Structure formats: C-alpha cells, structure tokens
Amino acid sequence: MSAYPSDLTALAKLISDSVAVVTSEYTTAGYMPPTLDSTEQDPFHSPELVSERLKIAIKTIEAACAQLSATVAGAGHVVTNKAYNFVEPLCMRVVLNAKITDHLVNKPKGLHVDELGRLSYQNSGKLGRVLRTLATNHVYTEVAPNVFANNRLSMKLLSTDPVSGLVGHISDEVMKAGVLLGDVLEDTATRNSFKVEDCAFQRAHSVSVFNYYDGPARAQKFEVGSPSNFTALYSTSCQRFGKAMVGWAQVTGRAMLPKIYPWGSLPPDSTVVDVGGGNGHATLDLVKAFPYLKIIVQDTPASAIQGREYWDKEYPTALQEQRVEFIGFDFLAETPVPNGAIYYLRHVLHDWPDDDCIKILKNVRKAVDQKSKLLINEFVPQYIVRGGRASNTQAPAPLLPNFGVANRRLYQQDINMMISFNSKERTLDEFIKLGEASGFRFEKLWDGGEAGIVEFAPA
C-alpha cells in the first residue's frame, strides 16, 4: 500500500486547510465568515480587497470541491449535469427581466411566488419553478414553500449592480449566438475562418458584434416587417452592454491595476498611453493611485468624447490638471503618440485574430523608444500540465495545475470570444509569439488575479 494519501484525502485536506485560512482572514478583518443567506456587502467583495493568501484559499476551495465531486459522483451523473448547465443562465435572464431581486430587497422573510408574479407580470407557477431551479444552485433561498428571499448571490442580480448587466448580456444575445457555435464549426465554409463575419454571433444576429450595438447598422439588417418595438429593444441591449462592461471590469479586477505592476518606479510625469482604452475607465484607477503619471487614452473619436464626459464625472481633477488627454485614432491603421513610457492594452487583443493583433502591435512598435514598455493586460489561460513559464502560479497537486473550476471563467471567456468575435484569449506562449512577430521581447508575466499583465520591451 502506498504511503501517500489518496487524492480524496488530499483534496479533503486542501479544503479543510483553506477553510481555516478563510475563517482567519475574516476574523482578522473583524467580520464573521460569510453565509449564503446574508445580503450584506462582503468585506472582500472586489478583487483588489482580497489578500494573496485569501485569494489562493478561495481558489483552492473552489477547485478542490469541484474536483472531489467529479471524482466520486457517477460519471453519467456529472456529465449530464454539465449538459444541463444551459438552464441556469436561461433562468437568470427571466429573473433579471422580471427584476425579482429588486422586488425582494428589504424582504428578509421573502415573498410568495403569487406576489412576485403580480409584481413582475409573470405567471406565478412558472416563475416559482424558475426560482426553485436557481435556489437549488444557491441563487435565492426558498424560505418556505413557494416563498423566496434574496441571498448573497442573488444580490448581484439587482438592477443597479453592473454585474447584472453582464449576466444579462451573457444570458441573452451571447447565449442565443452560442447555440450556433457547433453549426459554425461543422460548416466547411466557416470552420477554418477567423473573420468576424463568419462567427456564431453573426450567424445568429445577422450583424457582427461590432455593429450589434450600433442602431443604424443593426436596423439595416432587419426587413420592413421588423417589430415596432425594435428601437426599445435596441436601446435596452445597448444600455445593458455599457453596464455589462462596467460589471466585467469589476469582477475581473480592473482596480487591481495599480497593485500588480511597479508603477512607483516610473519617473515623475511619465506618460502611460492607453491604447484602445475606450473611455479610459481602466487607467482612471491608476492615475488616482499615482497622480504624477500622465495618461493619454487613444481610441475612436467617439470614445474620446465619451471619455472626457466619463472623467469629468468620475475624476474632474485629472482633466483640470491635464493629467489625462483623449486622442482619437484607428489602432489598426495609425500609430499611437510617440515616446510614451508605457503602452498599455487592456482586453483589446482578445477581440482580434492574430493578423490584426500584429498590425496593432506593429503600430505600437513604431511609437516606442528603447526605454518604453508594452503591457498587455488580458486573460492568460494556462495549459493543464505542470511546469512551463507559468509554473509559479500553478495549484498544488492533486488539483489541476490551472486551478480547474476556480479559473473556468478564463476558458469560458475564450469560447465566448470564439462565439462573438471569432477571436480568442491567448496563452503566454501565444502572446510571446505575437510580441516577437511585432518587434517586441517578452520580459515578465505579472499575476493580476484573473487578468495578468504580459510585459514586453522593444526587441
């Protein structure tokens, strides 16, 4: 008999040890460990508030619990449960549109489905079945037969929480497109294409994702017999997408940016060029933390207008002191401003195929000097094998090296990019190849939680 414990025992110990860490971290912060029924904001509700020790403990619990369940439960049971995973987002879309979480705010004893049905104009019997399915997956709590209340998970579906916009976006237009992914991959005309017009989103909605939220472009794809409420439907999806991007930034750790790179080592008045930065929401946190930096946000002219409006609301001091500037340009065809200290791209390259990424990076290469750095801030999925360049961020055995279920959003997002853009999230090796093809030399991978920073210097 082996002297080493079995995987089951090892997984159970990892869970037990990690629970002790979680309990200790909450106690040190002056809080009780979380309960599912709580609707109060968690003290560690945002990635930048979580210590490295707590982050690893939480990821270990998520990964070990899922791996332990998959190991001991019947294979058929596990696989069919995974096949039925599509039901949960369908149900979340129903409760989002019905604003069930909003109706349950300040109702700790919950509301009966008849009352919820009346408030939301839903059939109470069907709504009850939707809520019970979600409660079985720990979203909402059934406190009495057919009486449901909010809990810590359902509170993220509150209409004022940006995360609800992200969930709505995923469970609506993205999910509708996702069901056609298999058709696209089976079609000989599209399976080998990386053009955005050949992706599942285009097949489902008749427009690319770039044009989906552009009213006139989207309207041209609909015939005269379009529903009379088209404008309202467009407005809802467009507004929701804007909120979804804020929610995306929150859950993927936008506010981590000031912490995961040694910005303090840059000389005063160093310029950070935010390439494809939209309204500059990512670098806003950076200049708040390091007010001696200068930020130049470069994106489309329309984004530049939106950026000034956004910063005027969120951080007007930076505009007044000229610590931020907005310049419109086309990163596929034009060169960013020259001689910046840092050229920063956050969740830009994952929208584009390799050839276009190389165009973007070659344009950046024209702008840099030998002291410049290129920082690519994106998801960096790992191979599910031990060793390699990312070995210092791998999980302990017998967990999957990439932390398995705890990091599944990276791999789900990769498929989302395939569905929506015919593009991808890239491994570290793939980023290095893009950099080398564009005149850059890889320096370091900075661990930033879900989204890492891949640092390059001019070759």
N, C-alpha and C positions, 0 to 999 in steps of 0.2 A: 504494500500500500504506500502511495506517495506521502511524503512528509509535508507536502504543501496543501493548504486548504483548497477545497473545491471552489470553482467560480462562484457558486451560490453563496458560500460562506464569505468569500472575499467581497462580493457585491454587497451583501448584508452589512459587513463591517464598514465598507465605504459609506453606506447610507447612515449608519449609526454615528460614525465619527463626524460626518458632515453636519448632521443634525445638531450635534453638540457645538459645532462652530457657529451655526446659525443662531442657536439659543444664546450663546455667549455674546455675539455681535449685537443682538437686540437688547440684551441686558445691559451691556456697556453703554449703549445709546439711550438707556432709560425707558425702554419700551418692552412690552410683553411680546413674545413671538407671535406671528400673525395667525389668525384663524380665518377660515373661509367665510364665515358669516359676517365678518367685520366690513363695514362700509366706510371706515375712516381711512384717510390717506396714509399709506405706509411711509415710514420714515426713509425707506430706501426705494422710493417709487420711481426714481430715474437713474440710469446707469452711472452718471457721474457721482452719485451719492453712495455708491456701493464700493466698499474696500476690496482690494485684490483678494484678501482672504475669504471674504463673504462671497465674492463672485465665483471663486473656484468651488466653494462648498455647495452653492446653489446649482451650478452646472453639474457637479458630481451627483447630487441627489437626483436631478432630472435624468441624467444619463443612466445611473445605476438602477433606478426604479423601473425605467422602461426596458432596460436590458434584462433585468431579473424577470420581469413579467413575460417578455418574449421568450426567455429560456425555459420557463416552467409551464406556461399555458400551452394548450394544444395548438399545433401548427395551423390547422384549419381554422380554429377559433381566431387566432391572431391575424391571419391573412384576410379572412372575410371581414373582420372588424376594420382593418385598414381600407378595404374596398368601400366600406360604408362611410368612410371619413368625409365624403362629399356632403353628407346630410347636415353636419354641424354648421358649415357656412351658410347653407340654404336657410336654416332656422335662424341664424343670426341676422340675415337680411330681413326676415319677416319682423323680428322684434325691433330692429333698427327703424324700419319704415313705420312701425306702429308706435314707436317711442315708449316702449314698455318700461325701460329703465327710468325714464323721466317721470312716468306715472307712479312709479314705486318709490321715488325719492321721499324721505322722511315718513316712510310707512314701514317701520320695523316689524310690524305684525303681518305685513303683506296685504295683498288684495286678492279677492276671489276672481277666477277667470271670467265670470259673468260681468263683473265690474270692469275688469281690464278690457274685455271685448266691447263693452259700451263706450269706454273712453277712447278706444282706438279704432272703432268701427270695424272690428274683426268678429268673425264667427267664434264664439267663446269655446266651443268644443274643439275646433281645430287649433285655436290658439293655445289651449291647455296642453294639447299633445306636443306642440312645438316647444312650449316652455318646459315640459317634463323631460323631453329629449335633451334640452340644454342643461337642465338641472342635474341630469344623470352624468353629464360631463362637467359638473361643478360650476356652470354659469347659471346663476339664480339658485334659490333654495326653495323647495316646497315645504312650507312650514306646517301645513295642514292639507287634507285632501283638496286639491284644486285651488289652493291658496299659495301664492308665490311672493317671495320677497327678494330684494337685491342682496348681493354679497360682494366680496372684494373684486371678483372678476366681472360681474355684470355692470359694475360702476364704470368700467371703461367703455361701455356702450351708451353712456349718457350723451345726448345730442351735442352738448357743449364741449365734450372731450375730443380733441383732434384724432385720438386713436379710433373713435367710432367712424370717422370719415375714412380712415384707412381700411377698416373692416368692411365698410360699405362698398368701397371701391373694389376690393378683392372679391367680395361675395356677389357682386353684380356683373359689371362689364368684363372683368378679368375671368371670372368663373364661366360666364357664357362663352367666352373665347376658348377657354381651356378644354372644353369638351370636344373641340375640333382638332386638338393637337395631334391625336392619333391619325386623323384623316390627312393632315398636312404631311406627317412623316411617312405615310404609306403612299402618297401621291408621287409618282415618278417626276412630275413637273416641279415639285416644291421641296422634296425631301433633302436635296443637296444644296438648296439655295440659302443664302444668308441675306437676301434682300428683305427689307421690312414689308414690302407689299406681298411677300409670299408666306407670311406668318399666320398663325391661327387667329390672331386679333383681326387682321384684315379680312380673313375669310368670314368671320362671324359678324363683323360690323360694317363691312363694305368700305371702310376707310382705315388708314393707318392710325396708330395710337397718337402720332404727332398731330394729326388733323381731327381726331375724335372730339377734342375739346375746343376746336375752332368752329364756331357756329356756322359761318357761311360755307366753309369747306365741307362740313358734315352735312349741311342741308342739301348741297348739290347732289349728294349720293342717294337722296330719297326722292321717290317719284311724287307726282302731284297728289296722289292719294294718301299722303302721309297723315298720321293722326293730327288732329287740330291742336293737341297739347304738346306738339313737338318742341316749341320754344321753352315751355315749362320743364320738359324732360331734359333738354339740353342744359338749361340753367342749373337744374338740380345736380346733374352729374359734374358739370364744370366747377361749381362751388364746392362740391364734395371732394373733387380731386385736389383742389387747393388746400382744403383742410386735411386731406389724406397725407399730403407731402409734409405738413407740419407734424402730424402724428408719426409718420415714418421717421422723421428726424429725431423725435423724442425717444422712440423705442429702440432706435439703432445707435443712440449715444452721440448725437450732434454736439452736445455740451461737453463731451469728453475731449474735444479737440485741444483746448488749452493745456490739458494734462498729459497728453500722450506723445508730445514732441518737445524738445528743449528750446522753446521759443525765447526763453530768457537769455539764451546765449547769443541771440542776434544783436547786432549793434543798434543803438537808438536810430529811429526814423527809417529802419529797414522797410522795404516795400514787399508786401505779400500780394501777388496777383492771383485773384480767384477766377480761374478760367472756367467759363460755363457755369458761373456761380448763381445764376438766376437773380433773385432779389438780394443775394448776399447774406441769407439767414445763417449760413454755417460760420462765416468769418465774423459775424456780429459778436458772438461769444468770445472770439479770440481778441478782438480789439478792446472789449470790456476788460478782459484779464490783463492785456498788455497794451495800455493806451499809447505807448510810444511807437507802436507799429503803424504803418500806413497801409491801408487796404485799397486795392484797385479791383473792382468787380467788373469782369468783362463777359457779356452775354449779348443776346439780341437787343436791338434798340428798345423794343417794348419792355424787355426785362429791366433795362436801365431805368426806365420811367417808374416801373413798379418798385424797383429797389430804392430809389430816392424816397418814394412815399412810405415804404416799409421802415426805413431807417429814421425818417422824420418822426415816425410814431414810436418806434422802439428805442432809438438811441440818437436823438437830435444833436447831442453834444458833438458826436463824431462828424456830423455834417458841418456844424458850425465851425469846428476847429480844423476842417478839411483833412480829417484822418481817414476819410473814405471818399472814393471817387468812382463813378459809374461810366463806363465807356462801352458803347455798342459795337459789336463786331461779329463776324462769322468764323467760328474756330475751325471750320473745315477748309476755309479759303484764305483766311487772313492770319497775320502774326500778332500775338499779344504785345503789349507795351514792352520795350526792351529793358534789360539790365535790372530786373527785379531780383531781390534776394531769394524769394521763394515763389515758385509757380505751383499753385495748389489746385487740384481737380478732385472734387468730391462727387461720387456717384455720377460721373459723366461718361466714362468709357464703357460702362456696362450697357449703355443704350446703343452701342455701335459695333458693327463687325470689325474684324482685325484691320482690314484695309483702311477703313475710315479712322480707326484709332491711331494708326501710323500717320495718317495725314494730320490729325490733331496734334500729335506729339512732335512731328517734324516741324510744324509751325511754331510750337513752343521752343524747340531746339534753336530756331533762328533768333529767338529773342534773348536767350540766356547768355551770360558770360561765364567764365570759368569758376567764379565763386558762387554761382546760383545753384539752387537745389530744386528738384522736381519732386513733389509729394503727391502721390495718388492715394486717395482715401476711399477705399471701397471694401466690399466683402472679399475675403481671400479664402475660398474653400480649400480644405486640405485633402490630400489623398488619405484613404483609410488604411494606411500602413504605417509602421513605425520607422523612425529615422527621417533623414532628409533635412532640408533647410529649416523647417518649422518644428523640429523635434523639441525645442524648449517650451512649446505651448501645447504639447500633447498630454492627453489624460493618462493616469496610471492604469496599468493592467489590473483586472481583465476588461476594463472599459474599452470601447472602441477608441482608437487614438485621437479621433477628431471630436470626442465627447458625444458622439451619437446624437440622440434626440435633443440634447441640450443645445446643439448648434444646427438643428434641422432647418431653421429659417434661412440659413445661408444657401442650402441646397434647394429648398423650395423657391427661394428668390431666383436662383439660377434657372429653374424651369419657368418661372413667371417671365423672365426676360426672353426666354425662347418663345413663349406664347405671345408676348406683347410686342417684341421688337425684332425677333429672330436674332437676338444677340445673346450675351452670356455674362455670368460672373466668372472671374478668372482665378486660376491657381497662381501661386507665386511664380512658378516656372513660366507660366504663360505671360505674366506681367513682365518678367525679365526679358523674354523674347521680344515683346513689343518695345521695351525700352532700348534694347540693343539694335533693333531694326530702325530706330528713330534717332540714334546718336547719343544714347544715354547709358551709363554704367550703374548697375544695381549696387546699393550701399547697405541698406538695412530694412528689415521688416519691423515696424513698431506695432506692438499689440495694443489695439484700442478697443478691446471688447469684441463686439461683433464685426465692426468695420476696422480693418487695420490700415496703417499708413505704410505704403511701399516707397522708400526713399531712393532717389536716383541723383547722380551728379552727371555733368556733361562728360562724355567719353573723350 
